[in-house]
Amino acid sequence: METLEFIIYPDGRVQEKVTGIVGKSCEEVTAAIEAQLGRVITQEQTSEYFAQPVQPSETVKTQATYSDW
């Protein structure tokens, strides 16, 4: 499940936490929101950021045959 969590502090700072999005695509998801919120001061990537999305591999079809001996 993809989630975005925002904590808004009394001094106006906003902390954003993204979970459930693998790889760098989280930057695409949050770009528009961050543009509206203002200047990004720091970023800390999680292990999900560095994970590689799972890509389906090629399907290999095999056929079993029976011999007559």
C-alpha atoms as one frame of an Amber mdcrd trajectory, in Angstrom:
protein
   0.000   0.000   0.000   1.336   3.411  -0.976   1.055   6.055   1.720   2.123
   9.655   2.112   2.234  10.998   5.651   2.601  14.685   6.503   3.445  16.163
   9.885   2.910  19.924  10.099   4.817  21.597  12.934   3.713  24.825  14.679
   6.598  26.752  13.079   5.330  25.843   9.570   7.773  23.046   8.767   6.289
  20.014   7.059   7.734  16.532   7.343   6.754  14.161   4.556   7.121  10.384
   4.760   6.498   8.118   1.771   6.082   4.366   2.152   5.119   1.598  -0.222
   6.726   3.112  -3.325   9.806   1.270  -4.553  12.654   3.065  -6.296  12.969
   6.646  -7.423   9.345   6.897  -8.563   8.496   8.373  -5.152  10.178  11.588
  -6.335   7.677  11.779  -9.205   4.770  11.181  -6.851   5.805  13.910  -4.414
   7.186  16.548  -6.805   3.918  18.448  -7.286   3.135  18.398  -3.568   6.601
  19.637  -2.637   6.338  22.437  -5.202   3.165  23.662  -3.486   4.557  23.299
   0.033   7.675  25.361  -0.579  11.422  24.899  -0.296  12.736  21.412   0.511
  15.461  21.729   3.143  16.519  18.108   3.574  15.711  14.694   2.174  16.429
  11.296   3.656  15.921   8.254   1.461  14.658   4.987   2.938  15.645   1.466
   1.942  12.599   1.384  -0.358  14.156   4.225  -2.374  17.229   2.124  -3.136
  15.279  -1.073  -3.861  14.852  -2.121  -7.459  11.321  -2.621  -8.775  10.589
  -6.248  -9.601  10.455  -6.754 -13.351   8.833  -9.856 -14.771  11.350 -11.976
 -16.620  10.790 -13.667 -19.933   8.519 -16.668 -19.875  10.053 -19.851 -21.163
   7.687 -22.510 -22.402   8.770 -26.113 -22.395   7.061 -29.166 -23.738   7.512
 -32.644 -22.354   7.498 -35.545 -24.768   7.192 -39.264 -24.153   9.530 -41.761
 -25.719   8.423 -45.137 -27.057  11.128 -47.270 -25.481
